[in-house]
Amino acid sequence: MTSDGARRRRRDSPPPDFTPRTGPWLSTARRRNLTGWGFLLPAALLITLFSFVPMIQAFVLALQTGRGARLGWAEPLWMNFERLLHDEIFKLTMFNTVFYLVIQVPIMLILAMVLANLLNDPKLRFKAAWRTMIFLPCAVSLVSYSLVFRTMFATDGLVNDALMGIGLMQEPLNWLGEPWTARFVIIIGLLWRWTGYNMIFFLAALQNIDPSSLEAARIDGAGSFKTFWYVTMPQLRPMIVLTGILSINGTLQLFDESWALTKGGPAYTSMSMSHYLYELAFLKNPNVGYASAISYVILILVAVLAFIQMRAGDRRD
């Protein structure tokens, strides 16, 4: 038999694996952590549903061939990617896209930087009006602006009349009917539309620079150019990297101007890769598998260039 004293000691003693609580389970730190995850979860689910799931589906489609719903696995599976190496139209559209990228992006970012510096001058009058006018083109409807540009660059349009009026040309030029002039019309359209958009990023970065650092450089005898190059530019580096990545990504996925201004003509000589992808997937004789393979080429180009830019622009200690 067990005595009453032994029973009482057994009841009062904790089990061997018992760990006493040091505080409430839902502590303040844990509650804040769960609240953060609660805010992130809907966005993460939407990104997964609308970005990553289509990417996986596109990769599966890139391994298939056939028309409409009668798709089957390609033999070999990489047949659509192999076809890209022999597709002369794809090579031409890739050249066009890289040409737009190399010419338009540097000019646009330099112009945006210059305009941001001019508009950041504290002595400038009517700043709000200037900023609105320069930013406004990126808010204009694509259809409206493409109609205006097509009219301006028509054979009997304003541009030909102006150039002939000042004596730079003797005969009207078919801007949209010649390969190189059609490409330059697209570049001019991109510059007109997106320079103001990038200027806003640079202007915001300039207004966050500590004025005392600029004043110290001037006191040390640095001129305007040296102050800008050695003091302002290093502080703008994160914004330059950001705008560079956004501009390169946007140009590699260029569709609007190629479609609305030139329809990719003449004979595909101004067509972008995304425009060609759209034609293959939805027009003429749709080939979704081959179009998906092109989409993965664009994805790889965007990812590689963004990675290089981030590695080159990240100078943090």
Secondary structure by P-SEA (a helix, b strand, c coil): cccaaaaaaaaacccccbbbbccccccaaaaaaaaaaaaaaaaaaaaaaccaaaaaaaaaaaaccccccccccccccaaaaaaaaacaaaaaaaaaaaaaaaccaaaaaaaaaaaaaaaacccccaaaaaaaaaaccccccaaaaaaaaaaaaccccaaaaaaaaaccccccccccccaaaaaaaaaaaaaaccaaaaaaaaaaaaaaccaaaaaaaaaacccaaaaaaccccccaaaaaaaaaaaaaaaaaacccccccccccccccccccaaaaaaaacccccccaaaaaaaaaaaaaaaaaaaaaaaaaacccc
